[in-house]
Amino acid sequence: MTASASSVRRPAPFAPNWRRRAIFFLVAFYALYAASKLGVSWERFVEGLSNGATFLSRMFPPQTAPDKLRLLLDGTLESLQIAVLATFFGVLLALPLGFLSARNLMPAPVSWAARSFIALCRSLHSVIVAILFVKAVGFGALAGTMALIVASLGFISKLFGEAIEEIDMKPVEAARAAGGTFLGVLVMAVLPQVAARFIGFASYQFDSNLRNSTMVGIVGAGGLGAPLFTAYQRFDYDFVLTILLTIVALVLVTEAAAGRLRKLFQ
């Protein structure tokens, strides 16, 4: 071994990364500081466990009275209808918006304008948007449907536009060289490459809309949220459990159906 080779320093194995450690300690310090400012304490946590156990004991057994079940059925059907309508119109509007936001297909001004609108749709939570629509069109399922359409636009358009930007451009260039129109290029060269992913996005959004349809009802926008909020206010915790179990069952069933749908288009 030469002197020059022996003088070269080799990095020590498992050398400590002081930058990562400093970031970790800063985050941990800020977390402790935020917890002290928000009144988070071990005593409150232990007390909350006791209160939670009492709350859960009052939820059993679930309420199965005929009048309650009728109210539950009406709310479930309304939530399902809201989710279906919001997903259908949201997907229908998100398809062209996703094309417009793709930077590999559209000029920069068009794509940036579309992306700005998508960002606007994603800026507010669906419950906040539902409050705005309740003020605009009144209480009921229409406000909830419109709020979830906005949420669907923000989510699906963003993912669909990103999927289009990842496609292979060779079929697009071949279709253009063959004299295809803009719509023909989209249908024949772009859409086949992203169709399966778009179906997956749509099925996931339906699942999300079904869950969110129970949330927007809390502010008067229809669905299962309205009877859930009323049951909480009346301390009908056994009926609250019945509603929660229904929501879980709905999500599981729709998740299984969405999985079957995705397999059909793969």
C-alpha positions as CSV (number, residue, x, y, z in Angstrom):
1,M,0.0,0.0,0.0
2,T,1.4,3.4,-1.0
3,A,1.7,6.3,1.3
4,S,-0.8,8.3,-0.6
5,A,-3.4,5.5,-0.4
6,S,-2.8,5.0,3.3
7,S,-3.3,8.7,4.0
8,V,-6.8,8.7,2.4
9,R,-9.4,8.9,5.1
10,R,-12.2,6.4,4.8
11,P,-15.6,7.4,6.2
12,A,-16.4,5.8,9.5
13,P,-19.1,3.1,9.3
14,F,-22.5,4.2,10.7
15,A,-21.3,7.8,11.0
16,P,-23.9,9.9,12.8
17,N,-25.9,12.3,10.7
18,W,-25.9,15.4,12.9
19,R,-28.2,17.4,10.6
20,R,-30.9,14.8,10.9
21,R,-30.5,14.6,14.6
22,A,-30.7,18.3,14.9
23,I,-34.0,18.4,12.8
24,F,-35.4,15.6,14.9
25,F,-34.6,17.4,18.2
26,L,-36.1,20.6,16.9
27,V,-39.3,18.9,15.9
28,A,-39.5,17.1,19.2
29,F,-38.9,20.3,21.1
30,Y,-41.6,22.1,19.2
31,A,-44.0,19.2,19.7
32,L,-43.5,19.5,23.5
33,Y,-43.9,23.3,23.3
34,A,-47.1,23.0,21.3
35,A,-48.5,20.4,23.7
36,S,-47.9,22.7,26.7
37,K,-49.6,25.6,24.9
38,L,-52.6,23.4,24.0
39,G,-53.1,22.1,27.5
40,V,-52.2,18.5,26.6
41,S,-51.4,16.6,29.7
42,W,-51.2,13.0,31.0
43,E,-53.8,13.7,33.6
44,R,-56.4,14.8,31.0
45,F,-55.6,11.7,28.9
46,V,-56.2,9.4,31.8
47,E,-59.4,11.2,32.6
48,G,-60.4,11.0,29.0
49,L,-60.0,7.2,29.0
50,S,-62.4,6.9,32.0
51,N,-64.9,9.2,30.3
52,G,-64.5,7.3,27.1
53,A,-65.2,4.0,28.8
54,T,-68.4,5.4,30.3
55,F,-69.5,6.8,26.9
56,L,-68.9,3.4,25.2
57,S,-70.8,1.6,27.9
58,R,-73.9,3.8,27.1
59,M,-73.7,2.9,23.4
60,F,-74.4,-0.8,23.9
61,P,-76.6,-2.4,22.8
62,P,-77.3,-0.7,19.5
63,Q,-80.7,0.9,19.0
64,T,-83.1,-1.2,16.9
65,A,-86.5,0.5,17.4
66,P,-88.6,0.5,14.2
67,D,-88.9,4.3,14.1
68,K,-85.2,4.7,14.6
69,L,-84.4,2.1,11.9
70,R,-86.7,3.9,9.5
71,L,-84.9,7.2,10.1
72,L,-81.6,5.3,9.6
73,L,-82.8,3.9,6.3
74,D,-83.8,7.2,5.0
75,G,-80.5,8.8,6.0
76,T,-78.5,5.9,4.5
77,L,-80.4,6.1,1.1
78,E,-79.9,9.9,1.0
79,S,-76.1,9.6,1.8
80,L,-75.8,6.9,-1.0
81,Q,-77.7,9.1,-3.5
82,I,-75.5,12.1,-2.6
83,A,-72.3,10.1,-3.1
84,V,-73.5,8.7,-6.4
85,L,-74.5,12.1,-7.8
86,A,-71.4,13.9,-6.6
87,T,-69.1,11.2,-8.0
88,F,-70.9,11.1,-11.4
89,F,-70.9,14.8,-12.0
90,G,-67.5,15.3,-10.3
91,V,-65.9,12.7,-12.6
92,L,-67.7,14.0,-15.6
93,L,-66.3,17.5,-15.0
94,A,-62.9,16.4,-13.8
95,L,-62.2,14.5,-17.1
96,P,-61.8,17.7,-19.3
97,L,-60.3,19.6,-16.4
98,G,-57.6,17.0,-16.0
99,F,-56.8,17.2,-19.7
100,L,-56.6,21.0,-19.5
101,S,-54.2,20.8,-16.6
102,A,-51.7,18.5,-18.3
103,R,-48.6,20.5,-19.2
104,N,-47.4,18.0,-21.8
105,L,-50.6,18.5,-23.9
106,M,-51.7,22.1,-23.2
107,P,-50.0,25.5,-23.5
108,A,-48.6,26.9,-20.3
109,P,-51.3,29.6,-19.8
110,V,-54.1,27.0,-20.2
111,S,-52.5,24.4,-17.9
112,W,-51.7,27.0,-15.2
113,A,-55.2,28.4,-15.3
114,A,-56.7,24.9,-14.9
115,R,-54.3,24.1,-12.1
116,S,-55.2,27.3,-10.3
117,F,-58.9,26.3,-10.4
118,I,-58.0,22.8,-9.2
119,A,-56.0,24.3,-6.3
120,L,-59.0,26.5,-5.4
121,C,-61.3,23.5,-5.3
122,R,-58.8,21.7,-3.0
123,S,-58.2,24.6,-0.7
124,L,-61.3,24.2,1.5
125,H,-62.6,21.2,3.3
126,S,-65.9,19.7,2.1
127,V,-67.6,20.7,5.3
128,I,-66.7,24.3,4.8
129,V,-67.9,24.2,1.2
130,A,-71.1,22.6,2.4
131,I,-71.7,25.5,4.8
132,L,-71.3,27.9,1.9
133,F,-73.8,26.0,-0.3
134,V,-76.2,25.6,2.6
135,K,-76.3,29.4,2.8
136,A,-76.7,29.6,-1.0
137,V,-79.3,27.0,-1.8
138,G,-80.7,26.1,1.7
139,F,-80.6,23.0,3.8
140,G,-80.9,19.6,2.2
141,A,-79.1,17.1,-0.1
142,L,-78.5,19.6,-2.9
143,A,-76.0,21.5,-0.8
144,G,-74.2,18.4,0.2
145,T,-74.1,17.1,-3.4
146,M,-72.7,20.4,-4.7
147,A,-70.1,20.5,-2.0
148,L,-68.9,17.0,-2.8
149,I,-68.8,17.8,-6.5
150,V,-66.3,20.5,-5.7
151,A,-64.3,18.1,-3.6
152,S,-64.3,15.5,-6.4
153,L,-63.2,18.1,-8.9
154,G,-60.2,19.0,-6.8
155,F,-59.1,15.5,-6.1
156,I,-59.7,13.7,-9.4
157,S,-58.6,16.5,-11.7
158,K,-55.2,16.8,-9.9
159,L,-54.5,13.0,-10.0
160,F,-55.8,12.7,-13.6
161,G,-53.7,15.6,-14.8
162,E,-50.6,14.1,-13.2
163,A,-51.3,10.7,-14.7
164,I,-51.6,12.3,-18.2
165,E,-48.2,13.9,-17.7
166,E,-46.6,10.5,-17.1
167,I,-47.8,8.9,-20.3
168,D,-45.6,7.8,-23.2
169,M,-45.7,10.6,-25.8
170,K,-44.7,8.4,-28.7
171,P,-48.3,7.2,-29.4
172,V,-49.4,10.9,-29.2
173,E,-46.8,12.0,-31.7
174,A,-47.7,9.2,-34.0
175,A,-51.4,10.1,-33.9
176,R,-50.5,13.7,-34.6
177,A,-48.3,12.7,-37.5
178,A,-51.1,10.7,-39.0
179,G,-53.3,13.8,-39.1
180,G,-55.5,13.0,-36.1
181,T,-57.6,15.8,-34.7
182,F,-57.0,17.0,-31.1
183,L,-60.0,15.1,-29.9
184,G,-58.9,12.0,-31.8
185,V,-55.4,12.2,-30.3
186,L,-57.0,12.3,-26.8
187,V,-59.3,9.4,-27.4
188,M,-57.0,7.1,-29.3
189,A,-53.5,7.9,-27.8
190,V,-54.0,9.5,-24.4
191,L,-57.1,8.0,-22.8
192,P,-56.2,4.3,-23.3
193,Q,-53.0,4.9,-21.3
194,V,-54.7,6.3,-18.3
195,A,-58.2,4.7,-18.4
196,A,-57.4,2.1,-15.7
197,R,-55.9,4.7,-13.4
198,F,-58.9,7.0,-14.0
199,I,-61.3,4.2,-13.0
200,G,-59.3,3.7,-9.8
201,F,-59.4,7.4,-9.0
202,A,-63.2,7.5,-9.6
203,S,-63.9,4.4,-7.4
204,Y,-61.7,5.8,-4.6
205,Q,-63.5,9.2,-4.9
206,F,-66.9,7.4,-4.6
207,D,-65.7,5.8,-1.4
208,S,-64.5,9.2,-0.1
209,N,-67.8,10.9,-1.1
210,L,-69.8,8.2,0.8
211,R,-67.8,8.9,4.0
212,N,-68.0,12.7,3.5
213,S,-71.7,12.6,2.8
214,T,-72.2,11.7,6.5
215,M,-70.0,14.7,7.5
216,V,-71.7,17.4,5.5
217,G,-75.0,16.4,7.0
218,I,-73.8,17.7,10.3
219,V,-74.1,21.3,8.9
220,G,-77.5,20.6,7.3
221,A,-76.4,19.3,3.9
222,G,-78.4,16.0,4.0
223,G,-77.3,12.4,4.5
224,L,-76.6,10.4,7.7
225,G,-74.9,13.3,9.4
226,A,-78.1,15.0,10.3
227,P,-79.6,12.1,12.4
228,L,-76.1,11.4,13.8
229,F,-75.7,15.0,15.0
230,T,-79.3,14.9,16.4
231,A,-78.6,11.7,18.3
232,Y,-75.5,13.2,19.9
233,Q,-77.4,16.2,21.0
234,R,-80.2,14.1,22.5
235,F,-77.7,11.7,24.2
236,D,-79.1,8.8,22.2
237,Y,-75.7,7.1,22.2
238,D,-77.2,3.6,21.4
239,F,-78.6,5.1,18.2
240,V,-75.2,6.8,17.6
241,L,-73.6,3.3,17.6
242,T,-76.2,2.0,15.2
243,I,-75.5,4.9,12.7
244,L,-71.7,4.4,13.1
245,L,-72.0,0.7,12.4
246,T,-74.1,1.4,9.3
247,I,-71.5,3.8,8.0
248,V,-68.8,1.2,8.5
249,A,-70.9,-1.4,6.7
250,L,-71.5,1.0,3.8
251,V,-67.8,1.8,3.4
252,L,-66.8,-1.9,3.5
253,V,-69.5,-2.9,0.9
254,T,-68.5,0.0,-1.5
255,E,-64.8,-0.8,-1.1
256,A,-65.4,-4.4,-2.1
257,A,-67.5,-3.3,-5.1
258,A,-64.9,-0.8,-6.1
259,G,-62.2,-3.5,-6.0
260,R,-64.3,-5.7,-8.3
261,L,-64.8,-2.7,-10.7
262,R,-61.1,-2.0,-10.9
263,K,-60.4,-5.6,-11.8
264,L,-62.8,-5.4,-14.7
265,F,-60.8,-2.5,-16.3
266,Q,-57.3,-3.9,-15.7
